[in-house]
Amino acid sequence: MIRNRFAAIAATTAAAALLLTACNAADDAASAAREGAGSALQSLNFGSGTAKQNNAAPGTGDWATGPGKPASKPAAKKWVQLSASSAGDLNPVVVNGAGFTLYRFDKDTAHPSRSNCSGECATTWPPVLVAPGGKIFVDGVAKSDVGVVKRDDGNLQVTIGGWPVYRFSKDLEPGDTNGQGVGGTWFGVTPDGRKAGAAAEEPEQGGGGTQAPASSVTLSDEINFGDPSEGLAGSGCQNVGRDDSASSLQASGALKIWSGKDCKGESKVVQGNIADLNSIGFDDRISSVFLG
């Protein structure tokens, strides 16, 4: 009986030791991966502006896959370009040197950076890869938001806001956004790593948690919802009747407000009632809204 008890204790101790060893090994591997990515980032060069402005050779880097061609199989480039731009209904969104939309994947992680798209996934969604010692041109994207993560195959994938970024094989022309919302997990990536698009963005202000898209909004010329006011309803982009007059708004859900007509210019996603639009820098600036 005593011998069996000692045997059980010994087995438990051994199992605990093995578990601790495995945990330490996993921690060491994660630490090594972070150090490797950090070293790789230090070996990269950054350039301000576009590749063309920096006289990058035509037919190289992001330009190697041009209009009318699907995204190629993953291949590390000597340089990549990250430009803040607009594509389809996405504004802002990051595009590459050829003007193709870049995406992020909800099943990846940003802290720490890790890609969970490989094999067939990486064929459909080619990761944006940069060669060791390569160059990243940042155009409207903060250098501090850009990084790299070492993939399981050893390649370096570019990250924005910690999120690994990809192209979509079914985007055939610059400005295509066919990957937006695919599977409810793929979204264009903004210059700071968030999801692009009104339905995907985090609201700038409002109460009661994240709400469904608003189908109507009341814009008031005075703060605290004072008169005169104007109501808009429907879905899609709606131009405001009294341009640049609103100082407060009331809505039952989330919507996107724009500084220009036809949902152009500067924009913010808001939700619920906002008693003073000056608090988000939009007093007397709303020219159009996106509803529904």
C-alpha positions in Angstrom: 0.0 0.0 0.0 2.8 2.4 1.0 4.8 1.4 -2.1 1.8 2.2 -4.3 1.4 5.5 -2.7 5.0 6.5 -3.2 4.7 5.3 -6.8 1.7 7.5 -7.4 3.5 10.5 -5.9 6.5 9.8 -8.0 4.4 9.6 -11.2 2.6 12.8 -10.3 5.9 14.6 -9.7 7.3 13.4 -13.0 4.2 14.5 -14.9 4.4 17.9 -13.3 8.0 18.2 -14.2 7.3 17.2 -17.8 4.4 19.8 -18.0 6.7 22.5 -16.6 9.4 21.6 -19.1 6.8 21.8 -21.9 5.5 25.2 -20.7 9.1 26.5 -20.4 9.9 25.2 -23.9 6.7 26.9 -25.3 7.6 30.2 -23.6 11.2 30.0 -24.9 9.9 29.3 -28.4 7.5 32.3 -28.2 10.3 34.5 -26.8 12.7 33.4 -29.6 10.0 34.1 -32.2 9.5 37.6 -30.8 13.3 38.2 -30.7 13.6 36.9 -34.3 10.9 39.2 -35.5 12.5 42.1 -33.7 15.9 41.4 -35.2 14.3 41.0 -38.7 12.5 44.4 -38.3 15.8 46.1 -37.3 17.3 44.6 -40.5 14.6 46.2 -42.7 14.8 49.7 -44.2 12.0 52.2 -44.2 11.3 54.9 -46.8 8.8 57.7 -46.5 6.5 58.1 -49.5 5.8 55.8 -52.4 8.2 53.4 -54.1 8.0 55.5 -57.2 8.9 58.7 -55.3 11.9 56.7 -54.0 12.9 55.6 -57.5 12.3 51.9 -56.9 12.9 49.9 -60.0 9.8 49.1 -62.1 8.8 45.5 -62.3 10.0 44.7 -58.8 8.4 44.5 -55.4 4.7 45.2 -55.3 4.6 46.1 -59.0 5.5 42.6 -60.0 1.9 41.6 -59.9 0.0 44.2 -62.0 -3.6 44.9 -63.0 -5.6 42.0 -64.4 -3.5 39.4 -62.6 -4.6 37.5 -59.5 -2.5 37.7 -56.4 0.5 35.4 -56.8 1.6 32.6 -54.5 3.5 33.9 -51.5 6.9 35.3 -52.4 9.2 37.6 -50.4 9.7 40.9 -52.1 12.7 43.2 -52.0 10.4 45.9 -51.1 6.7 46.5 -50.3 4.6 49.7 -50.2 1.9 50.5 -47.7 -0.3 53.4 -48.7 -3.3 54.9 -46.9 -5.9 55.2 -49.6 -9.6 54.4 -50.5 -10.9 51.4 -52.4 -14.6 50.8 -53.2 -16.6 51.8 -50.1 -13.5 51.5 -47.8 -11.9 54.7 -46.7 -9.4 54.6 -45.3 -7.8 51.3 -46.3 -4.2 50.3 -47.0 -3.2 49.3 -50.5 0.1 48.0 -51.9 2.4 49.5 -54.5 0.2 48.4 -57.3 -3.0 49.7 -55.7 -4.4 46.4 -54.5 -6.3 46.2 -51.2 -4.6 44.7 -48.2 -6.6 42.7 -45.6 -6.4 41.3 -42.1 -7.8 38.0 -40.7 -9.8 37.8 -37.5 -8.4 34.4 -36.7 -4.9 35.8 -36.5 -3.6 37.6 -33.4 -2.0 41.0 -33.0 -0.5 40.8 -29.5 1.6 38.8 -30.1 1.5 39.0 -33.9 0.8 35.5 -35.4 -0.6 34.3 -38.7 -3.1 31.4 -38.7 -3.4 31.3 -42.5 -1.2 28.8 -44.2 -1.5 26.1 -46.9 -4.6 26.6 -49.1 -5.5 29.6 -47.1 -2.3 31.3 -48.0 -2.9 30.6 -51.7 -6.3 32.3 -51.6 -5.0 35.0 -49.3 -1.3 35.5 -50.2 0.5 37.0 -47.2 2.5 40.2 -47.8 6.1 39.1 -47.5 9.3 41.1 -47.4 12.8 39.7 -47.8 15.3 40.0 -45.0 17.1 43.3 -45.4 14.3 44.5 -47.7 12.6 47.9 -47.7 9.1 49.0 -46.6 7.8 52.3 -48.1 5.2 53.9 -45.9 2.8 56.4 -47.5 0.3 57.7 -45.0 1.0 54.8 -42.6 2.9 55.5 -39.4 6.2 53.6 -39.3 5.5 52.9 -35.6 2.4 50.8 -36.7 4.4 48.7 -39.1 6.2 45.5 -38.2 7.0 41.9 -39.3 6.2 38.5 -37.9 8.1 35.3 -38.8 5.8 32.7 -40.3 6.0 29.0 -39.7 7.8 28.6 -43.1 10.4 31.2 -42.1 9.2 34.0 -44.3 8.7 37.5 -42.9 5.1 38.8 -43.1 4.4 42.5 -42.8 2.1 43.6 -40.0 0.1 46.8 -39.4 -1.0 47.5 -35.8 0.3 44.0 -35.0 -2.0 42.3 -37.5 -0.5 40.2 -40.4 -1.6 41.6 -43.8 -2.6 39.8 -47.0 -3.9 40.2 -50.5 -6.9 38.4 -51.9 -6.5 36.2 -55.0 -9.9 37.3 -56.4 -9.0 41.0 -56.5 -8.0 41.4 -60.1 -7.8 45.2 -60.5 -6.5 48.0 -58.3 -9.3 49.2 -56.0 -11.1 45.8 -55.9 -12.5 44.9 -52.5 -13.9 41.4 -53.2 -12.3 40.1 -50.0 -14.2 42.5 -47.7 -16.3 40.6 -45.2 -15.5 37.1 -46.6 -16.5 34.5 -44.0 -17.2 37.3 -41.6 -13.4 37.2 -40.7 -11.6 39.0 -43.5 -11.6 42.8 -43.7 -9.6 45.5 -45.4 -7.0 46.9 -43.0 -6.8 50.6 -42.0 -3.5 52.5 -41.6 -3.5 51.7 -37.8 -4.5 48.1 -38.2 -8.2 48.3 -37.5 -10.9 46.8 -39.7 -11.9 49.0 -42.6 -15.5 49.7 -43.5 -18.4 51.3 -41.6 -19.8 48.0 -40.6 -16.5 46.8 -39.2 -15.1 49.9 -37.5 -15.3 50.5 -33.8 -17.6 53.5 -33.0 -15.9 56.7 -32.1 -18.5 57.7 -29.5 -21.8 56.8 -28.1 -23.4 54.9 -25.2 -24.8 51.4 -24.6 -22.1 49.3 -26.3 -21.9 48.5 -30.0 -25.2 49.0 -31.7 -26.7 47.8 -35.0 -26.4 50.1 -38.0 -28.8 53.1 -37.9 -31.5 53.5 -40.6 -32.2 57.1 -39.7 -30.5 60.1 -38.1 -31.6 63.6 -36.9 -29.1 66.4 -37.3 -29.6 69.5 -35.2 -28.0 72.9 -35.9 -27.5 73.5 -32.2 -25.8 71.5 -29.5 -28.0 69.3 -27.2 -30.4 68.6 -30.1 -31.8 72.1 -30.5 -33.8 73.3 -33.5 -33.7 73.7 -36.4 -33.1 70.1 -37.3 -33.1 67.8 -40.3 -33.9 64.1 -40.6 -32.4 61.6 -43.0 -33.5 58.0 -43.5 -32.8 55.0 -45.7 -29.7 53.0 -46.5 -26.4 53.9 -48.1 -24.9 57.3 -48.6 -27.2 60.3 -47.9 -26.2 63.9 -48.6 -27.2 66.5 -46.0 -29.7 69.2 -47.1 -28.1 71.9 -44.9 -24.4 71.3 -45.5 -22.0 71.9 -42.6 -24.6 73.0 -40.1 -25.0 70.2 -37.6 -23.8 70.6 -34.1 -25.5 67.5 -32.6 -27.1 64.3 -33.8 -29.6 61.6 -32.6 -29.5 58.0 -34.0 -30.7 54.7 -32.7 -27.6 52.8 -33.9 -24.2 53.2 -35.6 -23.6 55.3 -38.7 -20.7 56.9 -40.5 -20.5 60.7 -40.9 -18.4 62.4 -43.7 -17.0 65.9 -44.2 -17.7 65.9 -47.9 -20.6 65.2 -50.2 -21.3 61.7 -51.5 -19.5 60.1 -48.5 -16.1 61.5 -49.3 -13.5 63.3 -47.3 -12.8 62.8 -43.6 -15.1 60.3 -41.8 -15.9 58.9 -38.4 -18.0 56.1 -37.2 -20.4 57.1 -34.4 -23.2 55.5 -32.5 -26.2 56.8 -30.5 -26.8 60.4 -29.6 -24.0 63.0 -29.7 -24.9 66.2 -27.9 -21.9 68.1 -29.1 -20.2 67.2 -32.3 -17.3 69.5 -31.4 -16.3 66.8 -28.9 -15.2 64.6 -31.9 -14.0 67.4 -34.1 -17.1 67.4 -36.4 -19.0 70.5 -35.4 -20.5 72.2 -38.5 -18.7 69.7 -40.7 -21.2 67.0 -41.7 -22.0 67.0 -45.4 -23.1 63.3 -45.8 -23.9 60.2 -43.8 -23.9 56.5 -44.5 -26.9 54.6 -43.0 -28.0 51.0 -42.8 
